């Protein structure tokens, strides 16, 4: 029997158009949450596999509306702000739980602060840096 198998991993592949729809609770937060909790971690894993020399095949389907939003510079800039807000909130929680003497909640807050910090670092340096913004009016 062949050691090669198949695996299907199905993610939501559509989100409503939320670009410039405001922020919490019904605006761009939907796309930012999906990016932070699904798309960037998926990219991190795929890039790690490639850098480790692991051969894999992948089919990823997304709707045009989602693709347009993920590529939009405004959405990307707001995503950075979203991550900054998450990191700041988690950092405040770390300090608050340290003061309260609650090591379990301090650990949890530290986990999320570090998670969002890694997501932001990889989004800005690992992924976004490979696809810099186009200069306005530049040839395509």
Buried (B, 14 or more C-beta within 10 A) or exposed (E): EEEEEEEEEEEEEEBEEBBEEEBEEEBBBBBBBBBBEEBBBBBBEBBEEEEEEEEEEEEEEBEEBBEEBBEBEEBBEBBBEBBEBBBEBBBEBBEEBBEEEEEEBBEBBBEBBEBBBBBBEBBBEBBBEEEEEEEEEEEE
